[in-house]
Amino acid sequence: MILNVAAYAFCPLSDLPAARERLQSACEAARLKGTVLLAEEGINLFLAGDESPLRALIEGLPSLVPGVEGLNIKFSWSRAVPFARLKVKIKREIIAFRQPGIEPRAGRAPSADPATVQRWLRAGRDDAGRRLVLIDTRNREEVGHGSFRGAITLAIDDFVDYPAAVEAHRADCEGATVVTFCTGGIRCEKASLWMQQAGWEQVYQLEGGILGYFEAVGGEGWDGRCFVFDQRVSLDPALSPGFDAAPD
């Protein structure tokens, strides 16, 4: 079986060209495929390969990319490597948002762990009795594969469109506790922080995203599957792939 890793961290990084070269060489030596994005704000990676060398690379990541810490990691399995090649790139942001002043590495918005969100979903409200609203920060293609039941979904094609789209729902969320979510948590980090700074009240991010929720508590409250950014296409709440064949 092939181990798949999705991981990110918002942490200050420097000397990115040198870090890119070290990481590229290490991934090639471990025969890994996937995509790694490096930016001054942190790292975002999707890698797949044999279990032992992949786990060794993740454990040794701080030595390859000095400054990496607090890595948020999700594991899943497939019968084949769902990537055709390896790409290690330097970007302006590890997830493009283009909102000045949004710096998750300097401080996060509040988060709610999967067990807490599951409990709130069952009750339809948070522990203080406030109405619960979930907001999907992903694009319309991803939402088409599945989402939390009753969540607010946005007809956007790119995450940079999120602020304007979610503002149209501000009145719908007055007096509620809001939980934002995305695939692995990276977009929630920026979305919830932006909402907090824009004056939204009681905004949380789902810790670990949808995949973290599936891993921790299963699919309660979820309809459909979760789109992923590789040739598996989507995962069900048991983290089983929708398509599990070797790429061309």
PyMOL commands that set and color helices and strands:
alter all, ss='L'
color gray80, all
select helices_A, chain A and resi 16-29+51-59+61-64+104-106+114-123+140-143+159-167+171-173+186-197+209-217
alter helices_A, ss='H'
color red, helices_A
select strands_A, chain A and resi 2-10+33-39+42-49+72-78+86-90+111-112+131-136+146-148+176-181+203-206+222-224+226-227+234-235
alter strands_A, ss='S'
color yellow, strands_A
deselect
rebuild
show_as cartoon
